[in-house]
Amino acid sequence: MNDQNSVDVHPSLSPQPQGVSLWNLFTGFVLVGLFGFGGIAAALFHVAVERRKWITSDEYTSCLALGQVLPGASLMNMTTIVADRFQGIKGVVLALVGLFTFPLLILLGLISTYDHYAYLPDVQNATNAAAAAAVGLTFGTGLKLARGIIKSKTSLVFTVLAFVSIGLLKLPLLQTLLVLISAAIWVGFREDKS
Protein backbone atom coordinates (compact mmCIF):
# COMPACT_ATOMS: atom_id res chain seq x y z
CA MET A 1 0.00 0.00 0.00
CA ASN A 2 1.29 3.43 -0.81
CA ASP A 3 -0.65 5.28 1.86
CA GLN A 4 1.56 5.47 4.94
CA ASN A 5 -1.45 5.58 7.25
CA SER A 6 -3.10 2.50 5.73
CA VAL A 7 -3.74 -0.55 7.83
CA ASP A 8 -3.24 -3.99 6.25
CA VAL A 9 -6.81 -5.31 6.31
CA HIS A 10 -6.12 -8.08 3.83
CA PRO A 11 -3.33 -10.25 5.22
CA SER A 12 -4.16 -13.06 2.77
CA LEU A 13 -2.69 -10.98 -0.06
CA SER A 14 1.04 -11.23 -0.66
CA PRO A 15 2.94 -8.63 1.39
CA GLN A 16 4.96 -7.13 -1.50
CA PRO A 17 2.51 -6.14 -4.25
CA GLN A 18 3.90 -5.32 -7.67
CA GLY A 19 3.57 -1.71 -8.74
CA VAL A 20 0.19 -0.96 -10.30
CA SER A 21 -0.30 2.63 -11.40
CA LEU A 22 -3.45 4.67 -10.83
CA TRP A 23 -4.08 4.63 -14.59
CA ASN A 24 -3.67 0.84 -14.69
CA LEU A 25 -6.18 0.45 -11.84
CA PHE A 26 -8.65 2.83 -13.44
CA THR A 27 -8.51 1.22 -16.89
CA GLY A 28 -8.55 -2.26 -15.39
CA PHE A 29 -11.72 -1.56 -13.47
CA VAL A 30 -13.25 0.13 -16.54
CA LEU A 31 -12.72 -3.23 -18.25
CA VAL A 32 -14.23 -5.09 -15.31
CA GLY A 33 -17.30 -2.87 -15.52
CA LEU A 34 -17.60 -3.29 -19.28
CA PHE A 35 -16.99 -7.07 -19.28
CA GLY A 36 -19.26 -7.64 -16.31
CA PHE A 37 -22.64 -8.02 -17.94
CA GLY A 38 -24.35 -10.50 -15.66
CA GLY A 39 -21.11 -11.91 -14.31
CA ILE A 40 -19.03 -9.28 -12.59
CA ALA A 41 -17.09 -11.83 -10.52
CA ALA A 42 -16.02 -13.51 -13.76
CA ALA A 43 -14.96 -10.16 -15.21
CA LEU A 44 -12.93 -9.24 -12.13
CA PHE A 45 -11.23 -12.63 -12.17
CA HIS A 46 -10.41 -12.23 -15.87
CA VAL A 47 -8.93 -8.75 -15.49
CA ALA A 48 -7.23 -8.96 -12.07
CA VAL A 49 -5.90 -12.53 -12.30
CA GLU A 50 -5.70 -13.62 -15.92
CA ARG A 51 -5.13 -10.42 -17.91
CA ARG A 52 -3.39 -7.87 -15.67
CA LYS A 53 -1.94 -10.41 -13.19
CA TRP A 54 -2.40 -8.03 -10.27
CA ILE A 55 -3.20 -10.90 -7.91
CA THR A 56 -3.05 -14.68 -7.97
CA SER A 57 -6.05 -16.99 -8.16
CA ASP A 58 -5.66 -17.82 -4.46
CA GLU A 59 -5.53 -14.12 -3.57
CA TYR A 60 -8.66 -13.55 -5.65
CA THR A 61 -10.41 -16.33 -3.75
CA SER A 62 -9.41 -14.71 -0.44
CA CYS A 63 -10.69 -11.31 -1.66
CA LEU A 64 -13.94 -12.89 -2.80
CA ALA A 65 -14.46 -14.62 0.54
CA LEU A 66 -13.68 -11.46 2.50
CA GLY A 67 -15.77 -9.31 0.14
CA GLN A 68 -18.78 -11.54 0.64
CA VAL A 69 -18.69 -11.62 4.43
CA LEU A 70 -18.23 -7.87 4.84
CA PRO A 71 -21.33 -5.67 4.79
CA GLY A 72 -22.17 -4.09 1.46
CA ALA A 73 -21.88 -5.25 -2.12
CA SER A 74 -19.17 -7.89 -2.45
CA LEU A 75 -17.87 -6.43 -5.72
CA MET A 76 -17.38 -2.99 -4.14
CA ASN A 77 -15.65 -4.64 -1.20
CA MET A 78 -13.34 -6.60 -3.52
CA THR A 79 -12.59 -3.51 -5.61
CA THR A 80 -11.73 -1.61 -2.44
CA ILE A 81 -9.44 -4.38 -1.17
CA VAL A 82 -7.54 -4.76 -4.46
CA ALA A 83 -7.25 -1.03 -5.24
CA ASP A 84 -6.21 -0.13 -1.68
CA ARG A 85 -3.47 -2.72 -1.85
CA PHE A 86 -1.75 -0.90 -4.70
CA GLN A 87 -2.70 2.78 -4.45
CA GLY A 88 -4.49 3.43 -1.17
CA ILE A 89 -7.55 5.66 -1.03
CA LYS A 90 -6.78 7.36 -4.39
CA GLY A 91 -6.71 3.97 -6.05
CA VAL A 92 -9.98 2.96 -4.41
CA VAL A 93 -11.77 6.10 -5.62
CA LEU A 94 -10.44 5.76 -9.18
CA ALA A 95 -11.20 2.04 -9.31
CA LEU A 96 -14.79 2.59 -8.17
CA VAL A 97 -15.26 5.43 -10.67
CA GLY A 98 -13.84 3.22 -13.42
CA LEU A 99 -15.98 0.29 -12.37
CA PHE A 100 -19.31 2.12 -12.37
CA THR A 101 -19.14 4.98 -14.89
CA PHE A 102 -19.52 3.21 -18.22
CA PRO A 103 -21.90 0.48 -17.04
CA LEU A 104 -24.13 3.18 -15.57
CA LEU A 105 -24.18 5.11 -18.85
CA ILE A 106 -24.86 1.92 -20.83
CA LEU A 107 -27.58 0.90 -18.38
CA LEU A 108 -29.35 4.24 -18.69
CA GLY A 109 -29.31 3.92 -22.48
CA LEU A 110 -30.55 0.33 -22.38
CA ILE A 111 -33.32 1.13 -19.91
CA SER A 112 -34.70 3.91 -22.06
CA THR A 113 -34.58 1.66 -25.14
CA TYR A 114 -36.02 -1.33 -23.30
CA ASP A 115 -38.95 0.73 -22.04
CA HIS A 116 -40.01 1.32 -25.64
CA TYR A 117 -39.59 -2.27 -26.90
CA ALA A 118 -40.05 -4.57 -23.88
CA TYR A 119 -43.39 -5.86 -25.14
CA LEU A 120 -41.86 -7.41 -28.29
CA PRO A 121 -41.34 -11.20 -28.17
CA ASP A 122 -37.84 -10.90 -29.69
CA VAL A 123 -36.79 -8.50 -26.94
CA GLN A 124 -38.19 -10.83 -24.27
CA ASN A 125 -36.31 -13.77 -25.83
CA ALA A 126 -33.09 -11.75 -25.94
CA THR A 127 -33.52 -10.83 -22.27
CA ASN A 128 -33.99 -14.51 -21.34
CA ALA A 129 -30.93 -15.49 -23.38
CA ALA A 130 -28.83 -12.82 -21.65
CA ALA A 131 -29.97 -14.12 -18.26
CA ALA A 132 -28.95 -17.67 -19.25
CA ALA A 133 -25.53 -16.40 -20.35
CA ALA A 134 -25.11 -14.66 -16.99
CA VAL A 135 -25.85 -17.93 -15.18
CA GLY A 136 -23.24 -19.65 -17.36
CA LEU A 137 -20.63 -17.00 -16.54
CA THR A 138 -21.31 -17.35 -12.84
CA PHE A 139 -21.14 -21.14 -13.02
CA GLY A 140 -17.88 -21.02 -15.01
CA THR A 141 -16.25 -18.68 -12.51
CA GLY A 142 -17.44 -20.92 -9.68
CA LEU A 143 -15.71 -23.88 -11.30
CA LYS A 144 -12.47 -21.91 -11.73
CA LEU A 145 -12.57 -20.90 -8.08
CA ALA A 146 -13.43 -24.41 -6.94
CA ARG A 147 -10.15 -25.71 -8.36
CA GLY A 148 -8.25 -23.39 -6.05
CA ILE A 149 -10.44 -23.82 -2.99
CA ILE A 150 -11.21 -27.53 -2.90
CA LYS A 151 -7.83 -28.92 -1.88
CA SER A 152 -8.98 -31.45 0.71
CA LYS A 153 -11.83 -33.80 1.51
CA THR A 154 -13.03 -31.36 4.17
CA SER A 155 -13.26 -28.53 1.63
CA LEU A 156 -15.21 -30.79 -0.71
CA VAL A 157 -17.61 -31.80 2.07
CA PHE A 158 -18.40 -28.17 2.96
CA THR A 159 -18.77 -27.23 -0.69
CA VAL A 160 -21.28 -30.04 -1.23
CA LEU A 161 -23.11 -29.17 2.01
CA ALA A 162 -23.46 -25.54 0.95
CA PHE A 163 -24.65 -26.48 -2.54
CA VAL A 164 -27.20 -29.00 -1.29
CA SER A 165 -28.44 -26.80 1.57
CA ILE A 166 -28.89 -23.60 -0.41
CA GLY A 167 -29.18 -24.79 -4.00
CA LEU A 168 -31.32 -27.91 -3.63
CA LEU A 169 -33.03 -27.74 -0.24
CA LYS A 170 -33.49 -23.95 -0.49
CA LEU A 171 -32.66 -23.40 3.17
CA PRO A 172 -32.34 -19.76 4.30
CA LEU A 173 -29.00 -18.34 3.13
CA LEU A 174 -27.93 -16.42 6.24
CA GLN A 175 -28.68 -19.19 8.74
CA THR A 176 -27.12 -21.83 6.51
CA LEU A 177 -23.94 -19.80 6.04
CA LEU A 178 -23.66 -19.09 9.77
CA VAL A 179 -23.94 -22.80 10.57
CA LEU A 180 -21.58 -23.92 7.80
CA ILE A 181 -18.97 -21.22 8.50
CA SER A 182 -19.03 -22.02 12.23
CA ALA A 183 -18.72 -25.72 11.52
CA ALA A 184 -15.89 -25.15 9.00
CA ILE A 185 -13.95 -23.04 11.49
CA TRP A 186 -14.43 -25.67 14.21
CA VAL A 187 -13.33 -28.48 11.88
CA GLY A 188 -10.36 -26.40 10.70
CA PHE A 189 -9.16 -25.89 14.27
CA ARG A 190 -9.61 -29.59 14.99
CA GLU A 191 -7.61 -30.54 11.89
CA ASP A 192 -4.82 -28.09 12.81
CA LYS A 193 -4.51 -29.69 16.27
CA SER A 194 -4.22 -33.17 14.74
Contacts in CASP RR format, 6 or more apart in sequence:
PFRMAT RR
TARGET T0000
AUTHOR 0000-0000-0000
METHOD contacts of the structure
MODEL  1
MNDQNSVDVHPSLSPQPQGVSLWNLFTGFVLVGLFGFGGIAAALFHVAVE
RRKWITSDEYTSCLALGQVLPGASLMNMTTIVADRFQGIKGVVLALVGLF
TFPLLILLGLISTYDHYAYLPDVQNATNAAAAAAVGLTFGTGLKLARGII
KSKTSLVFTVLAFVSIGLLKLPLLQTLLVLISAAIWVGFREDKS
1 8 0 8 1.000
1 17 0 8 1.000
1 84 0 8 1.000
1 85 0 8 1.000
1 86 0 8 1.000
1 88 0 8 1.000
2 86 0 8 1.000
2 87 0 8 1.000
2 88 0 8 1.000
3 84 0 8 1.000
3 88 0 8 1.000
3 89 0 8 1.000
6 84 0 8 1.000
6 88 0 8 1.000
6 89 0 8 1.000
9 81 0 8 1.000
9 84 0 8 1.000
10 62 0 8 1.000
10 63 0 8 1.000
10 66 0 8 1.000
10 81 0 8 1.000
10 84 0 8 1.000
10 85 0 8 1.000
12 59 0 8 1.000
12 62 0 8 1.000
12 63 0 8 1.000
12 66 0 8 1.000
13 55 0 8 1.000
13 59 0 8 1.000
13 62 0 8 1.000
13 63 0 8 1.000
13 81 0 8 1.000
13 85 0 8 1.000
14 56 0 8 1.000
14 59 0 8 1.000
17 54 0 8 1.000
17 85 0 8 1.000
17 86 0 8 1.000
18 54 0 8 1.000
19 86 0 8 1.000
20 52 0 8 1.000
20 54 0 8 1.000
20 86 0 8 1.000
20 87 0 8 1.000
21 87 0 8 1.000
22 87 0 8 1.000
22 90 0 8 1.000
22 91 0 8 1.000
22 94 0 8 1.000
24 52 0 8 1.000
25 83 0 8 1.000
25 86 0 8 1.000
25 87 0 8 1.000
25 91 0 8 1.000
25 94 0 8 1.000
25 95 0 8 1.000
26 91 0 8 1.000
26 94 0 8 1.000
26 95 0 8 1.000
26 97 0 8 1.000
26 98 0 8 1.000
28 47 0 8 1.000
28 52 0 8 1.000
28 95 0 8 1.000
28 98 0 8 1.000
29 47 0 8 1.000
29 79 0 8 1.000
29 83 0 8 1.000
29 94 0 8 1.000
29 95 0 8 1.000
29 96 0 8 1.000
29 98 0 8 1.000
29 99 0 8 1.000
30 98 0 8 1.000
30 99 0 8 1.000
30 101 0 8 1.000
30 102 0 8 1.000
31 43 0 8 1.000
31 47 0 8 1.000
31 51 0 8 1.000
32 40 0 8 1.000
32 43 0 8 1.000
32 44 0 8 1.000
32 47 0 8 1.000
32 48 0 8 1.000
32 79 0 8 1.000
32 99 0 8 1.000
33 40 0 8 1.000
33 43 0 8 1.000
33 98 0 8 1.000
33 99 0 8 1.000
33 100 0 8 1.000
33 102 0 8 1.000
33 103 0 8 1.000
34 43 0 8 1.000
34 102 0 8 1.000
34 103 0 8 1.000
35 42 0 8 1.000
35 43 0 8 1.000
35 46 0 8 1.000
35 47 0 8 1.000
36 42 0 8 1.000
36 43 0 8 1.000
36 103 0 8 1.000
37 130 0 8 1.000
37 134 0 8 1.000
38 130 0 8 1.000
38 133 0 8 1.000
38 134 0 8 1.000
38 137 0 8 1.000
38 138 0 8 1.000
39 134 0 8 1.000
39 137 0 8 1.000
39 138 0 8 1.000
39 141 0 8 1.000
40 75 0 8 1.000
41 64 0 8 1.000
41 74 0 8 1.000
41 75 0 8 1.000
41 138 0 8 1.000
41 141 0 8 1.000
42 137 0 8 1.000
42 138 0 8 1.000
42 140 0 8 1.000
42 141 0 8 1.000
44 60 0 8 1.000
44 75 0 8 1.000
44 78 0 8 1.000
44 79 0 8 1.000
45 57 0 8 1.000
45 60 0 8 1.000
45 141 0 8 1.000
45 144 0 8 1.000
45 145 0 8 1.000
48 54 0 8 1.000
48 55 0 8 1.000
48 60 0 8 1.000
48 82 0 8 1.000
49 55 0 8 1.000
49 56 0 8 1.000
49 57 0 8 1.000
49 60 0 8 1.000
54 82 0 8 1.000
54 86 0 8 1.000
55 63 0 8 1.000
55 82 0 8 1.000
55 85 0 8 1.000
57 144 0 8 1.000
57 145 0 8 1.000
57 148 0 8 1.000
58 148 0 8 1.000
60 145 0 8 1.000
61 145 0 8 1.000
61 148 0 8 1.000
61 149 0 8 1.000
63 78 0 8 1.000
63 81 0 8 1.000
63 82 0 8 1.000
64 74 0 8 1.000
64 78 0 8 1.000
64 145 0 8 1.000
66 77 0 8 1.000
66 78 0 8 1.000
66 81 0 8 1.000
67 74 0 8 1.000
67 77 0 8 1.000
67 78 0 8 1.000
67 81 0 8 1.000
68 74 0 8 1.000
68 77 0 8 1.000
69 181 0 8 1.000
70 77 0 8 1.000
75 99 0 8 1.000
76 96 0 8 1.000
79 92 0 8 1.000
79 95 0 8 1.000
79 96 0 8 1.000
79 99 0 8 1.000
80 92 0 8 1.000
80 95 0 8 1.000
80 96 0 8 1.000
82 95 0 8 1.000
83 91 0 8 1.000
83 92 0 8 1.000
83 94 0 8 1.000
83 95 0 8 1.000
83 96 0 8 1.000
84 91 0 8 1.000
84 92 0 8 1.000
87 94 0 8 1.000
114 123 0 8 1.000
117 123 0 8 1.000
118 124 0 8 1.000
146 159 0 8 1.000
149 155 0 8 1.000
149 159 0 8 1.000
150 156 0 8 1.000
150 159 0 8 1.000
154 184 0 8 1.000
154 187 0 8 1.000
154 188 0 8 1.000
154 191 0 8 1.000
158 180 0 8 1.000
158 183 0 8 1.000
158 184 0 8 1.000
158 187 0 8 1.000
161 180 0 8 1.000
162 176 0 8 1.000
162 177 0 8 1.000
162 180 0 8 1.000
165 171 0 8 1.000
165 176 0 8 1.000
165 180 0 8 1.000
166 173 0 8 1.000
166 176 0 8 1.000
END
